Amino acid sequence: MSPEDEKETPEKEFADNTTLHGLNRIVIAPSNYFRVMWVLTILASYSGFTYMLSSMIMDYFSYDTITDTKLKFTDSLPFPAVTICNMNKFDAQKLKLVEWSYLSPYLMGAQYDTPTLLSMGYKPDETVNSTIGNITLQDFVRENGFDVNSDRMAMCFWKAEGCTYLNFTHSYTFFGNCYTFNSNKSKKLWQKMEGWGNGLMVFVDIRESEYTENYFTGGNSEIGLKVLVHDQDEPPMMDTQGIALSPGSHAFISVQRTVYENHVPPWGVCEDRQLEYYDTYTLPACYQECRSKHIVANCSCVPFFLPGKAPPCNPGNISTCVRAVLGRVVSGELKCDCPVPCHLVKYSTSVSYAGWPNRNTRNYITKTYGHTKDYMAENGVVFSVFYEQLSYQKIRELKAMDGGQLASNIGGMMGLFIGASLLTILEVWEYLWQRLKGFLGKHRHPRVLQVHAAPHAKTEGMYNGAFNK
């Protein structure tokens, strides 16, 4: 037998030395029975590995997520922003006759001039022969609407320390003038003790007798305050969010803070967009801009309670066009493309009520502020906002399988079914490279022999010729 015949084939050498389980057993099997058994077993193992590999890859590219929820306890929590609004845009006592005429489309549903208002029973004043100057509806709201001066907000306490209108920031909403406590996100207040005595307490006089709203002309039918507990990054959307508080009771509003961390596509649907009028992307901010754009597109003006650069809407625009467009937005006819933010903080609230005030408190208020028992029952709104527990919930959207887990699972299945690792891939590559070199060398070698054969034949002929001579 020649040395070439005794040399092992690359396949036999690979099977004898590879770390892949089972291949060498086929070579050294003592009989055909065991050889067939090993072949079938190896095929079954490779089939199982292929099935598991395809399943894991399909699971990875399905982009499933899991939700991780944790309840964390802490020594202190950032206090939320608290926005309050009266359910009345204009105080009747502040309005002059000419201003009633200007606001009549907004408040009464139709335009009335001063003679008509006089015939309807409105009292004449110094503006009976005047006209409205260059003033916007926003200016009217600011000057003639709800305020939190000392005569309206008789009591305000933060952790038993007094607070005033200076601790509130003004904003325009659907309800007119609104005021936000703790609105500065760079100087947030913190609650370090549990309980309602360590939060915010406010007493507001809503002045029900000065309400100018009429449900049947597009206004409100309720009396009381609207209170919204929200994050400092979110603008208050008082018409769709918040708690309605009626006079004559003390509302205890306990707060629970929840932090959400959502995932970007393709695992999630969150997206932080750049807004035109707000620094931070939030759902309320996006909805406010969406409403504004729809109104500007349909009414060619922007109402006082929405952001925008279009000319301001007058009372006639709001009564005839703006309300109709807002109705189409609320009903879903006009769409708003506002994806979920990737990070947001929400505050859930739980409200309980108690009778207010008791006899001694009522006597003190009567002496100090001149309010009778009946007046407080009809106009006094008291509420407290606080953390009942110094804990918060964190909810995170996580990948069900990330790249590291996929690699780990594939490695585990490779070891379980075929006894392979990353180094085994190098062994297979080495074997394939050797076979490729052998294949190329087999086709190249005969051409080399032909090149050298001609000179050999010519030399042999020369020697033969010389010998014959």
TITORDREN-523117 format. One record per residue (C-alpha): x, y, z; residue number from 1. Coordinates in pm, whole numbers, plus 50000, padded with zeros to 5 digits. Layout:
X, Y, Z, NUM
...
***
This chain:
50000, 50000, 50000, 1
50136, 50340, 49900, 2
50191, 50619, 50152, 3
49912, 50821, 49987, 4
49666, 50535, 50045, 5
49769, 50510, 50408, 6
49714, 50881, 50464, 7
49384, 50962, 50638, 8
49121, 51154, 50445, 9
49038, 51507, 50574, 10
48689, 51387, 50665, 11
48823, 51106, 50883, 12
49078, 51337, 51040, 13
48807, 51599, 51112, 14
48575, 51337, 51258, 15
48849, 51196, 51481, 16
48963, 51533, 51620, 17
48660, 51768, 51622, 18
48492, 51868, 51946, 19
48150, 51811, 51787, 20
47997, 51523, 51977, 21
47927, 51193, 51804, 22
48114, 51226, 51475, 23
48415, 51029, 51594, 24
48182, 50756, 51720, 25
48070, 50695, 51363, 26
48432, 50639, 51256, 27
48530, 50406, 51540, 28
48196, 50223, 51569, 29
48264, 49848, 51620, 30
47988, 49744, 51378, 31
47745, 49879, 51119, 32
47465, 49850, 51375, 33
47629, 50101, 51609, 34
47739, 50314, 51316, 35
47376, 50348, 51197, 36
47264, 50414, 51554, 37
47514, 50699, 51587, 38
47420, 50846, 51250, 39
47048, 50853, 51344, 40
47121, 50998, 51687, 41
47340, 51273, 51542, 42
47079, 51359, 51280, 43
46813, 51382, 51552, 44
47039, 51607, 51762, 45
47111, 51837, 51470, 46
46740, 51851, 51386, 47
46657, 51944, 51744, 48
46925, 52214, 51745, 49
46799, 52355, 51413, 50
46443, 52370, 51547, 51
46548, 52541, 51870, 52
46774, 52785, 51682, 53
46494, 52888, 51446, 54
46253, 52925, 51739, 55
46493, 53149, 51931, 56
46562, 53367, 51629, 57
46187, 53401, 51561, 58
46128, 53494, 51926, 59
46403, 53755, 51911, 60
46266, 53920, 51597, 61
45909, 53918, 51731, 62
46033, 54202, 51963, 63
45828, 54090, 52263, 64
45855, 54282, 52589, 65
45807, 54212, 52957, 66
45698, 54454, 53229, 67
45909, 54502, 53540, 68
45719, 54658, 53831, 69
45886, 54765, 54153, 70
45758, 54944, 54462, 71
46034, 55158, 54610, 72
46036, 55322, 54952, 73
46232, 55641, 55013, 74
46294, 55906, 55277, 75
46142, 56187, 55067, 76
45952, 56239, 54743, 77
45932, 56535, 54504, 78
45599, 56708, 54548, 79
45387, 56734, 54232, 80
45255, 57048, 54071, 81
44898, 57132, 54182, 82
44682, 57342, 53949, 83
44351, 57494, 54062, 84
44081, 57654, 53846, 85
43744, 57802, 53925, 86
43464, 57666, 53706, 87
43389, 58021, 53601, 88
43591, 58226, 53355, 89
43464, 58575, 53438, 90
43345, 58734, 53761, 91
43022, 58925, 53697, 92
43114, 59199, 53945, 93
43427, 59286, 53747, 94
43256, 59327, 53410, 95
43136, 59661, 53275, 96
42841, 59698, 53039, 97
43055, 59737, 52727, 98
43252, 59429, 52830, 99
42930, 59230, 52866, 100
42849, 59332, 52511, 101
43193, 59226, 52386, 102
43173, 58889, 52563, 103
42808, 58821, 52483, 104
42879, 58569, 52201, 105
43100, 58375, 52441, 106
42878, 58396, 52749, 107
42528, 58426, 52601, 108
42559, 58253, 52265, 109
42473, 58563, 52060, 110
42597, 58919, 52001, 111
42412, 59184, 52205, 112
42480, 59557, 52192, 113
42451, 59781, 52497, 114
42091, 59900, 52429, 115
41980, 59539, 52406, 116
42159, 59453, 52729, 117
41994, 59749, 52902, 118
41655, 59629, 52785, 119
41740, 59284, 52929, 120
41788, 59434, 53275, 121
42162, 59504, 53287, 122
42245, 59817, 53484, 123
42401, 60114, 53302, 124
42749, 60232, 53401, 125
43016, 60472, 53277, 126
43082, 60254, 52971, 127
42729, 60275, 52831, 128
42848, 60489, 52538, 129
43199, 60343, 52514, 130
43353, 60093, 52278, 131
43610, 59821, 52331, 132
43962, 59935, 52256, 133
44255, 59732, 52128, 134
44232, 59450, 52381, 135
44234, 59073, 52338, 136
44016, 58810, 52498, 137
44321, 58685, 52686, 138
44354, 59026, 52849, 139
43988, 59015, 52945, 140
44032, 58678, 53112, 141
44338, 58793, 53305, 142
44175, 59109, 53435, 143
43819, 58989, 53496, 144
43863, 58623, 53582, 145
43946, 58408, 53882, 146
44239, 58508, 54106, 147
44407, 58379, 54422, 148
44460, 58703, 54603, 149
44419, 58709, 54980, 150
44047, 58790, 54961, 151
43983, 58479, 54747, 152
44241, 58236, 54888, 153
44191, 58301, 55258, 154
44413, 58014, 55375, 155
44715, 57844, 55220, 156
44963, 57624, 55405, 157
45262, 57419, 55296, 158
45381, 57197, 55582, 159
45206, 57429, 55829, 160
45389, 57730, 55682, 161
45184, 58003, 55518, 162
45180, 58053, 55142, 163
45030, 58324, 54919, 164
44954, 58398, 54556, 165
45327, 58453, 54511, 166
45376, 58077, 54544, 167
45144, 58015, 54248, 168
45211, 58050, 53874, 169
44938, 58178, 53645, 170
44831, 57991, 53329, 171
44541, 57998, 53084, 172
44324, 57689, 53043, 173
43977, 57598, 52925, 174
43844, 57738, 53257, 175
44018, 58072, 53216, 176
44268, 58180, 53482, 177
44432, 57889, 53662, 178
44711, 57883, 53917, 179
44979, 57621, 53977, 180
45155, 57557, 54305, 181
45513, 57419, 54286, 182
45542, 57466, 53909, 183
45918, 57532, 53895, 184
46080, 57197, 53807, 185
46427, 57329, 53892, 186
46315, 57415, 54248, 187
46075, 57137, 54336, 188
45940, 57108, 54688, 189
45987, 56777, 54869, 190
45764, 56599, 55118, 191
45970, 56423, 55385, 192
45696, 56308, 55621, 193
45377, 56119, 55541, 194
45030, 56253, 55602, 195
44805, 56541, 55502, 196
44959, 56781, 55753, 197
45289, 56766, 55565, 198
45153, 56862, 55224, 199
44951, 57148, 55074, 200
44627, 57282, 55222, 201
44422, 57555, 55052, 202
44091, 57730, 55123, 203
43936, 57913, 54823, 204
43627, 58130, 54798, 205
43471, 58049, 54459, 206
43208, 58330, 54478, 207
42921, 58141, 54324, 208
42707, 58455, 54303, 209
42948, 58600, 54045, 210
42931, 58304, 53805, 211
42866, 58404, 53445, 212
42857, 58050, 53297, 213
42551, 57904, 53125, 214
42548, 57542, 53015, 215
42294, 57609, 52739, 216
42518, 57870, 52574, 217
42835, 57662, 52582, 218
42950, 57723, 52939, 219
42962, 57512, 53256, 220
42670, 57406, 53470, 221
42875, 57315, 53779, 222
43009, 57521, 54066, 223
43333, 57451, 54246, 224
43703, 57406, 54180, 225
43889, 57186, 53935, 226
44215, 57054, 54085, 227
44483, 56870, 53888, 228
44787, 56695, 54036, 229
45050, 56659, 53764, 230
45420, 56657, 53682, 231
45599, 56988, 53639, 232
45682, 56906, 53276, 233
45314, 56869, 53182, 234
45090, 57165, 53100, 235
44752, 57140, 53278, 236
44467, 57009, 53059, 237
44184, 57098, 53293, 238
43893, 57013, 53063, 239
43989, 56645, 53032, 240
44182, 56584, 53355, 241
44158, 56674, 53721, 242
43925, 56639, 54018, 243
43607, 56840, 54062, 244
43559, 56970, 54418, 245
43233, 57112, 54545, 246
43193, 57371, 54823, 247
43111, 57284, 55180, 248
43357, 57002, 55247, 249
43725, 56931, 55300, 250
43871, 56710, 55025, 251
44172, 56496, 55122, 252
44366, 56410, 54804, 253
44628, 56142, 54864, 254
44883, 56100, 54586, 255
45071, 55799, 54447, 256
45371, 55864, 54220, 257
45440, 55628, 53928, 258
45744, 55645, 53699, 259
45713, 55484, 53356, 260
46005, 55386, 53132, 261
45884, 55274, 52791, 262
46088, 55113, 52512, 263
46167, 55254, 52172, 264
46062, 55072, 51851, 265
46066, 54795, 51744, 266
46018, 54663, 52100, 267
45787, 54946, 52204, 268
45601, 55241, 52057, 269
45744, 55530, 52260, 270
45889, 55838, 52097, 271
46014, 56170, 52231, 272
45933, 56431, 51970, 273
46042, 56790, 51945, 274
45748, 57019, 52018, 275
45710, 57372, 51892, 276
45587, 57545, 52207, 277
45705, 57317, 52490, 278
46056, 57220, 52597, 279
45972, 56866, 52708, 280
45764, 56617, 52514, 281
45459, 56501, 52710, 282
45119, 56376, 52603, 283
44927, 56682, 52735, 284
45173, 56915, 52558, 285
45137, 56725, 52233, 286
44756, 56730, 52259, 287
44758, 57103, 52329, 288
44966, 57172, 52017, 289
44748, 56936, 51813, 290
44430, 57115, 51919, 291
44588, 57449, 51842, 292
44691, 57341, 51490, 293
44343, 57209, 51409, 294
44180, 57530, 51531, 295
44422, 57752, 51340, 296
44364, 57545, 51025, 297
43985, 57570, 51053, 298
43929, 57904, 51228, 299
44242, 58106, 51132, 300
44294, 58209, 51494, 301
44419, 58065, 51822, 302
44212, 58071, 52145, 303
44355, 58223, 52460, 304
44396, 57883, 52634, 305
44610, 57719, 52363, 306
44963, 57793, 52235, 307
45015, 57936, 51888, 308
45133, 58228, 51678, 309
44811, 58290, 51483, 310
44595, 58597, 51556, 311
44396, 58560, 51880, 312
44035, 58442, 51858, 313
43762, 58683, 51961, 314
43446, 58577, 52151, 315
43257, 58529, 51826, 316
43526, 58298, 51685, 317
43519, 58083, 51999, 318
43140, 58050, 52012, 319
43096, 57968, 51643, 320
43414, 57791, 51531, 321
43651, 57695, 51812, 322
43396, 57497, 52012, 323
43292, 57304, 51702, 324
43652, 57215, 51614, 325
43727, 57107, 51970, 326
43420, 56884, 51957, 327
43555, 56718, 51643, 328
43891, 56664, 51810, 329
43735, 56513, 52123, 330
43512, 56284, 51917, 331
43811, 56158, 51719, 332
43705, 56301, 51384, 333
44018, 56516, 51381, 334
44319, 56304, 51472, 335
44618, 56381, 51694, 336
44938, 56187, 51636, 337
45085, 56182, 51985, 338
45297, 55873, 52068, 339
45367, 55764, 52422, 340
45675, 55933, 52575, 341
45972, 55711, 52661, 342
45982, 55850, 53016, 343
45693, 55998, 53207, 344
45577, 56055, 53561, 345
45210, 56025, 53651, 346
45027, 56091, 53975, 347
44721, 55888, 54068, 348
44492, 56032, 54331, 349
44249, 55902, 54587, 350
43995, 56146, 54733, 351
43805, 56131, 55059, 352
43581, 56398, 55211, 353
43500, 56534, 55554, 354
43252, 56798, 55667, 355
43398, 57147, 55700, 356
43422, 57363, 55905, 357
43350, 57256, 56258, 358
43192, 57498, 56504, 359
43508, 57660, 56644, 360
43672, 57697, 56302, 361
43351, 57844, 56163, 362
43335, 58101, 56442, 363
43697, 58203, 56379, 364
43641, 58243, 56003, 365
43324, 58438, 56062, 366
43504, 58685, 56289, 367
43818, 58708, 56075, 368
43678, 58710, 55720, 369
43313, 58797, 55775, 370
43181, 58481, 55608, 371
42861, 58333, 55744, 372
42793, 57961, 55785, 373
42567, 57951, 55479, 374
42818, 58144, 55269, 375
43099, 57901, 55352, 376
42877, 57605, 55271, 377
42797, 57753, 54928, 378
43137, 57904, 54841, 379
43414, 57759, 55054, 380
43629, 57484, 54895, 381
43902, 57331, 55112, 382
44143, 57064, 54992, 383
44468, 56902, 55101, 384
44719, 56731, 54871, 385
44974, 56496, 55025, 386
45161, 56167, 55005, 387
44996, 55904, 55219, 388
45312, 55691, 55198, 389
45667, 55783, 55099, 390
45687, 55525, 54823, 391
45656, 55523, 54449, 392
45605, 55267, 54177, 393
45848, 55219, 53889, 394
45722, 55038, 53580, 395
45974, 54951, 53310, 396
45917, 54799, 52969, 397
46204, 54559, 52898, 398
46306, 54341, 52606, 399
46186, 53985, 52648, 400
46512, 53877, 52480, 401
46810, 54098, 52405, 402
47121, 54022, 52201, 403
47313, 53884, 52497, 404
47032, 53649, 52596, 405
46998, 53531, 52236, 406
47371, 53449, 52218, 407
47355, 53276, 52557, 408
47054, 53067, 52454, 409
47214, 52967, 52123, 410
47534, 52868, 52306, 411
47335, 52660, 52552, 412
47146, 52480, 52277, 413
47469, 52419, 52084, 414
47626, 52260, 52390, 415
47315, 52057, 52474, 416
47240, 51914, 52131, 417
47571, 51900, 51941, 418
47839, 51970, 52199, 419
47964, 52275, 52009, 420
48104, 52614, 52109, 421
48241, 52918, 51931, 422
48576, 52740, 51896, 423
48401, 52458, 51714, 424
48306, 52703, 51441, 425
48679, 52765, 51388, 426
48735, 52388, 51356, 427
48466, 52364, 51088, 428
48619, 52660, 50906, 429
48962, 52502, 50919, 430
48825, 52178, 50771, 431
48643, 52363, 50490, 432
48955, 52568, 50415, 433
49169, 52255, 50387, 434
48917, 52091, 50156, 435
48907, 52406, 49940, 436
49286, 52414, 49915, 437
49292, 52048, 49821, 438
49027, 52098, 49555, 439
49212, 52392, 49399, 440
49546, 52214, 49417, 441
49410, 51904, 49243, 442
49302, 52112, 48941, 443
49617, 52323, 48928, 444
49880, 52044, 48958, 445
49829, 51871, 48615, 446
49889, 52199, 48430, 447
50225, 52238, 48606, 448
50332, 51890, 48491, 449
50252, 51968, 48128, 450
50467, 52280, 48135, 451
50772, 52085, 48252, 452
50712, 51779, 48030, 453
50805, 51946, 47698, 454
51162, 52043, 47788, 455
51218, 51694, 47926, 456
51101, 51534, 47601, 457
51321, 51764, 47394, 458
51632, 51686, 47597, 459
51561, 51317, 47574, 460
51541, 51347, 47194, 461
51876, 51524, 47179, 462
52046, 51251, 47380, 463
51890, 50985, 47160, 464
52009, 51161, 46845, 465
52360, 51197, 46975, 466
52369, 50830, 47070, 467
52256, 50722, 46721, 468
52530, 50926, 46560, 469
***
